[in-house]
């Protein structure tokens, strides 16, 4: 896969439904089994998290830490940092 593959997919498939509705993109990825087991264990121990929230948070963290300047990415990253656990 070349570097521009994501841009081509984004241009063709992503639409938003008005200004207030965030756009979601389905993502499929292969990850090492050790990461999968770690994620599964984390979700079992933190029932207010699910696989989608974990992956979204991890991606936002990675992008933020590597210089992504998108405001939405920064907001997502900071929201996950300061979220209070539900009891």
OpenMM code with the backbone's topology and positions (N, CA, C; nanometers):
from openmm import Vec3, app, unit

residues = "UNK UNK UNK UNK UNK UNK UNK UNK UNK UNK UNK UNK UNK UNK UNK UNK UNK UNK UNK UNK UNK UNK UNK UNK UNK UNK UNK UNK UNK UNK UNK UNK UNK UNK UNK UNK UNK UNK UNK UNK UNK UNK UNK UNK UNK UNK UNK UNK UNK UNK UNK UNK UNK UNK UNK UNK UNK UNK UNK UNK UNK UNK UNK UNK UNK UNK UNK UNK UNK UNK UNK UNK UNK UNK UNK UNK UNK UNK UNK UNK UNK UNK UNK UNK UNK UNK UNK".split()
positions = [
    Vec3(0.0851, -0.1177, 0.0000),
    Vec3(0.0000, 0.0000, 0.0000),
    Vec3(0.0892, 0.1234, 0.0000),
    Vec3(0.0589, 0.2162, -0.0892),
    Vec3(0.1378, 0.3387, -0.0940),
    Vec3(0.0827, 0.4430, 0.0030),
    Vec3(0.1597, 0.5477, 0.0260),
    Vec3(0.1245, 0.6510, 0.1232),
    Vec3(-0.0050, 0.7244, 0.0890),
    Vec3(-0.0399, 0.7340, -0.0373),
    Vec3(-0.1581, 0.8098, -0.0765),
    Vec3(-0.2862, 0.7275, -0.0747),
    Vec3(-0.2765, 0.6008, -0.0384),
    Vec3(-0.3940, 0.5151, -0.0354),
    Vec3(-0.5012, 0.5695, 0.0579),
    Vec3(-0.4615, 0.6158, 0.1763),
    Vec3(-0.5589, 0.6692, 0.2713),
    Vec3(-0.6283, 0.7928, 0.2161),
    Vec3(-0.5541, 0.8801, 0.1490),
    Vec3(-0.6165, 0.9988, 0.0920),
    Vec3(-0.7182, 0.9615, -0.0148),
    Vec3(-0.6857, 0.8647, -0.0991),
    Vec3(-0.7798, 0.8223, -0.2027),
    Vec3(-0.9050, 0.7622, -0.1403),
    Vec3(-0.8886, 0.6816, -0.0379),
    Vec3(-1.0041, 0.6220, 0.0295),
    Vec3(-1.0876, 0.7302, 0.0977),
    Vec3(-1.0217, 0.8263, 0.1598),
    Vec3(-1.0908, 0.9342, 0.2291),
    Vec3(-1.1715, 1.0182, 0.1315),
    Vec3(-1.1132, 1.0529, 0.0172),
    Vec3(-1.1817, 1.1362, -0.0811),
    Vec3(-1.3061, 1.0677, -0.1366),
    Vec3(-1.3047, 0.9369, -0.1490),
    Vec3(-1.4155, 0.8639, -0.2093),
    Vec3(-1.5248, 0.8326, -0.1088),
    Vec3(-1.4872, 0.7923, 0.0158),
    Vec3(-1.5867, 0.7324, 0.1027),
    Vec3(-1.6367, 0.8103, 0.2217),
    Vec3(-1.5804, 0.9212, 0.2586),
    Vec3(-1.6196, 0.9876, 0.3821),
    Vec3(-1.7150, 1.1013, 0.3530),
    Vec3(-1.8294, 1.0987, 0.4198),
    Vec3(-1.9234, 1.2100, 0.4116),
    Vec3(-1.9685, 1.2437, 0.5521),
    Vec3(-2.0079, 1.3666, 0.5725),
    Vec3(-2.0610, 1.4067, 0.7022),
    Vec3(-2.2079, 1.4386, 0.6863),
    Vec3(-2.2800, 1.4279, 0.7950),
    Vec3(-2.4229, 1.4550, 0.7939),
    Vec3(-2.4486, 1.5842, 0.8703),
    Vec3(-2.4146, 1.6966, 0.8128),
    Vec3(-2.4321, 1.8234, 0.8811),
    Vec3(-2.3075, 1.8610, 0.9572),
    Vec3(-2.3087, 1.9779, 1.0144),
    Vec3(-2.1915, 2.0302, 1.0840),
    Vec3(-2.1708, 1.9687, 1.2210),
    Vec3(-2.2765, 1.9201, 1.2866),
    Vec3(-2.2655, 1.8737, 1.4250),
    Vec3(-2.2379, 1.7247, 1.4371),
    Vec3(-2.2588, 1.6480, 1.3321),
    Vec3(-2.2410, 1.5040, 1.3384),
    Vec3(-2.0995, 1.4670, 1.2960),
    Vec3(-2.0233, 1.4026, 1.3860),
    Vec3(-1.8881, 1.3627, 1.3465),
    Vec3(-1.8916, 1.2494, 1.2446),
    Vec3(-1.7946, 1.2488, 1.1560),
    Vec3(-1.7834, 1.1418, 1.0565),
    Vec3(-1.7059, 1.0253, 1.1165),
    Vec3(-1.7484, 0.9045, 1.0865),
    Vec3(-1.6794, 0.7850, 1.1319),
    Vec3(-1.6359, 0.7042, 1.0108),
    Vec3(-1.5209, 0.6438, 1.0222),
    Vec3(-1.4673, 0.5588, 0.9169),
    Vec3(-1.4379, 0.4232, 0.9791),
    Vec3(-1.4817, 0.3186, 0.9143),
    Vec3(-1.4532, 0.1842, 0.9609),
    Vec3(-1.3090, 0.1509, 0.9259),
    Vec3(-1.2372, 0.0897, 1.0192),
    Vec3(-1.0964, 0.0598, 1.0007),
    Vec3(-1.0710, -0.0854, 1.0383),
    Vec3(-1.0004, -0.1540, 0.9536),
    Vec3(-0.9619, -0.2926, 0.9809),
    Vec3(-0.8103, -0.2994, 0.9818),
    Vec3(-0.7545, -0.3595, 1.0862),
    Vec3(-0.6089, -0.3682, 1.0957),
    Vec3(-0.5685, -0.4988, 1.1630),
    Vec3(-0.4564, -0.5509, 1.1197),
    Vec3(-0.3974, -0.6660, 1.1865),
    Vec3(-0.2999, -0.6135, 1.2906),
    Vec3(-0.3109, -0.6673, 1.4114),
    Vec3(-0.2198, -0.6267, 1.5195),
    Vec3(-0.1586, -0.7526, 1.5800),
    Vec3(-0.0419, -0.7391, 1.6413),
    Vec3(0.0182, -0.8551, 1.7066),
    Vec3(-0.0743, -0.9099, 1.8163),
    Vec3(-0.0716, -1.0395, 1.8321),
    Vec3(-0.1594, -1.1043, 1.9295),
    Vec3(-0.1369, -1.0521, 2.0705),
    Vec3(-0.0137, -1.0202, 2.1056),
    Vec3(0.0146, -0.9701, 2.2396),
    Vec3(-0.0586, -0.8373, 2.2650),
    Vec3(-0.0703, -0.7522, 2.1615),
    Vec3(-0.1456, -0.6274, 2.1772),
    Vec3(-0.2944, -0.6552, 2.1911),
    Vec3(-0.3439, -0.7510, 2.1152),
    Vec3(-0.4843, -0.7888, 2.1258),
    Vec3(-0.5172, -0.8393, 2.2658),
    Vec3(-0.4316, -0.9272, 2.3179),
    Vec3(-0.4554, -0.9799, 2.4541),
    Vec3(-0.4492, -0.8677, 2.5571),
    Vec3(-0.3554, -0.7757, 2.5410),
    Vec3(-0.3463, -0.6621, 2.6327),
    Vec3(-0.4704, -0.5753, 2.6273),
    Vec3(-0.5204, -0.5498, 2.5062),
    Vec3(-0.6421, -0.4696, 2.4911),
    Vec3(-0.7613, -0.5422, 2.5535),
    Vec3(-0.7710, -0.6714, 2.5284),
    Vec3(-0.8813, -0.7504, 2.5832),
    Vec3(-0.8792, -0.7489, 2.7366),
    Vec3(-0.7612, -0.7645, 2.7945),
    Vec3(-0.7486, -0.7612, 2.9402),
    Vec3(-0.7853, -0.6232, 2.9952),
    Vec3(-0.7424, -0.5183, 2.9279),
    Vec3(-0.7750, -0.3823, 2.9705),
    Vec3(-0.9257, -0.3607, 2.9703),
    Vec3(-0.9928, -0.4067, 2.8637),
    Vec3(-1.1374, -0.3882, 2.8520),
    Vec3(-1.2119, -0.4656, 2.9607),
    Vec3(-1.1640, -0.5844, 2.9930),
    Vec3(-1.2260, -0.6626, 3.1008),
    Vec3(-1.2146, -0.5877, 3.2332),
    Vec3(-1.1001, -0.5249, 3.2577),
    Vec3(-1.0773, -0.4534, 3.3834),
    Vec3(-1.1361, -0.3124, 3.3858),
    Vec3(-1.1763, -0.2605, 3.2698),
    Vec3(-1.2332, -0.1251, 3.2598),
    Vec3(-1.3598, -0.1327, 3.1748),
    Vec3(-1.4721, -0.1715, 3.2346),
    Vec3(-1.5940, -0.1960, 3.1575),
    Vec3(-1.6516, -0.0733, 3.0866),
    Vec3(-1.6093, 0.0470, 3.1237),
    Vec3(-1.6593, 0.1657, 3.0540),
    Vec3(-1.5832, 0.1920, 2.9239),
    Vec3(-1.4847, 0.1083, 2.8928),
    Vec3(-1.4109, 0.1168, 2.7662),
    Vec3(-1.4527, 0.0003, 2.6786),
    Vec3(-1.4480, 0.0196, 2.5462),
    Vec3(-1.4678, -0.0898, 2.4519),
    Vec3(-1.3559, -0.0837, 2.3485),
    Vec3(-1.3525, -0.1812, 2.2578),
    Vec3(-1.2421, -0.1883, 2.1619),
    Vec3(-1.2360, -0.0649, 2.0732),
    Vec3(-1.3504, -0.0064, 2.0424),
    Vec3(-1.3529, 0.1112, 1.9556),
    Vec3(-1.2932, 0.2327, 2.0267),
    Vec3(-1.3264, 0.2474, 2.1524),
    Vec3(-1.2730, 0.3593, 2.2303),
    Vec3(-1.1227, 0.3431, 2.2527),
    Vec3(-1.0785, 0.2209, 2.2792),
    Vec3(-0.9354, 0.1958, 2.2991),
    Vec3(-0.8571, 0.2292, 2.1725),
    Vec3(-0.9033, 0.1792, 2.0583),
    Vec3(-0.8322, 0.2037, 1.9328),
    Vec3(-0.8345, 0.3510, 1.8943),
    Vec3(-0.9473, 0.4163, 1.9135),
    Vec3(-0.9592, 0.5583, 1.8827),
    Vec3(-0.8663, 0.6404, 1.9711),
    Vec3(-0.8613, 0.6059, 2.0995),
    Vec3(-0.7746, 0.6764, 2.1927),
    Vec3(-0.6269, 0.6539, 2.1589),
    Vec3(-0.5928, 0.5306, 2.1252),
    Vec3(-0.4536, 0.4997, 2.0910),
    Vec3(-0.4100, 0.5740, 1.9654),
    Vec3(-0.4980, 0.5801, 1.8671),
    Vec3(-0.4653, 0.6503, 1.7431),
    Vec3(-0.4520, 0.8007, 1.7675),
    Vec3(-0.5428, 0.8583, 1.8461),
    Vec3(-0.5339, 1.0010, 1.8788),
    Vec3(-0.4041, 1.0300, 1.9551),
    Vec3(-0.3679, 0.9434, 2.0481),
    Vec3(-0.2436, 0.9597, 2.1242),
    Vec3(-0.1233, 0.9584, 2.0310),
    Vec3(-0.1189, 0.8604, 1.9424),
    Vec3(-0.0079, 0.8492, 1.8480),
    Vec3(0.0020, 0.9738, 1.7599),
    Vec3(-0.1095, 1.0149, 1.7026),
    Vec3(-0.1083, 1.1312, 1.6137),
    Vec3(-0.0675, 1.2584, 1.6872),
    Vec3(-0.1225, 1.2788, 1.8066),
    Vec3(-0.0877, 1.3970, 1.8858),
    Vec3(0.0610, 1.3986, 1.9199),
    Vec3(0.1119, 1.2855, 1.9670),
    Vec3(0.2521, 1.2764, 2.0068),
    Vec3(0.3478, 1.2926, 1.8888),
    Vec3(0.2977, 1.2698, 1.7676),
    Vec3(0.3827, 1.2804, 1.6492),
    Vec3(0.3548, 1.4053, 1.5664),
    Vec3(0.2943, 1.5051, 1.6303),
    Vec3(0.2849, 1.6369, 1.5698),
    Vec3(0.1616, 1.6685, 1.4888),
    Vec3(0.0570, 1.5877, 1.4958),
    Vec3(-0.0651, 1.6201, 1.4228),
    Vec3(-0.1257, 1.7471, 1.4814),
    Vec3(-0.1559, 1.8426, 1.3962),
    Vec3(-0.2080, 1.9708, 1.4419),
    Vec3(-0.3590, 1.9849, 1.4329),
    Vec3(-0.4296, 1.8788, 1.3950),
    Vec3(-0.5758, 1.8851, 1.3844),
    Vec3(-0.6375, 1.9087, 1.5224),
    Vec3(-0.7231, 2.0066, 1.5315),
    Vec3(-0.7877, 2.0396, 1.6594),
    Vec3(-0.8701, 1.9225, 1.7128),
    Vec3(-0.9407, 1.8523, 1.6261),
    Vec3(-1.0235, 1.7397, 1.6690),
    Vec3(-0.9389, 1.6274, 1.7290),
    Vec3(-0.8207, 1.6036, 1.6731),
    Vec3(-0.7306, 1.5007, 1.7269),
    Vec3(-0.6823, 1.5425, 1.8655),
    Vec3(-0.6420, 1.6676, 1.8792),
    Vec3(-0.5966, 1.7194, 2.0089),
    Vec3(-0.7077, 1.7108, 2.1125),
    Vec3(-0.8291, 1.7500, 2.0747),
    Vec3(-0.9423, 1.7431, 2.1672),
    Vec3(-0.9689, 1.6005, 2.2123),
    Vec3(-0.9659, 1.5068, 2.1182),
    Vec3(-0.9897, 1.3663, 2.1521),
    Vec3(-0.8817, 1.3157, 2.2482),
    Vec3(-0.7578, 1.3479, 2.2184),
    Vec3(-0.6456, 1.3066, 2.3025),
    Vec3(-0.6611, 1.3621, 2.4442),
    Vec3(-0.6881, 1.4909, 2.4563),
    Vec3(-0.7009, 1.5537, 2.5877),
    Vec3(-0.8244, 1.5042, 2.6629),
    Vec3(-0.9345, 1.4818, 2.5925),
    Vec3(-1.0551, 1.4280, 2.6570),
    Vec3(-1.0262, 1.2924, 2.7203),
    Vec3(-0.9520, 1.2073, 2.6493),
    Vec3(-0.9200, 1.0753, 2.7038),
    Vec3(-0.8221, 1.0831, 2.8208),
    Vec3(-0.7364, 1.1831, 2.8211),
    Vec3(-0.6435, 1.1993, 2.9329),
    Vec3(-0.7133, 1.2341, 3.0624),
    Vec3(-0.8152, 1.3180, 3.0515),
    Vec3(-0.8785, 1.3720, 3.1720),
    Vec3(-1.0171, 1.3176, 3.2017),
    Vec3(-1.0553, 1.2113, 3.1352),
    Vec3(-1.1859, 1.1518, 3.1610),
    Vec3(-1.1865, 1.0848, 3.2985),
    Vec3(-1.2953, 1.1018, 3.3697),
    Vec3(-1.3062, 1.0410, 3.5021),
    Vec3(-1.3686, 0.9029, 3.4894),
    Vec3(-1.3159, 0.8046, 3.5640),
    Vec3(-1.3731, 0.6701, 3.5568),
    Vec3(-1.5166, 0.6687, 3.6101),
    Vec3(-1.6023, 0.5909, 3.5427),
    Vec3(-1.7407, 0.5766, 3.5881),
    Vec3(-1.7473, 0.4691, 3.6928),
    Vec3(-1.8249, 0.4945, 3.7993),
    Vec3(-1.8400, 0.3952, 3.9069),
    Vec3(-1.9706, 0.3240, 3.8960),
] * unit.nanometer
topology = app.Topology()
chain = topology.addChain("A")
for resn in residues:
    res = topology.addResidue(resn, chain)
    for name in ("N", "CA", "C"):
        topology.addAtom(name, app.Element.getBySymbol(name[0]), res)
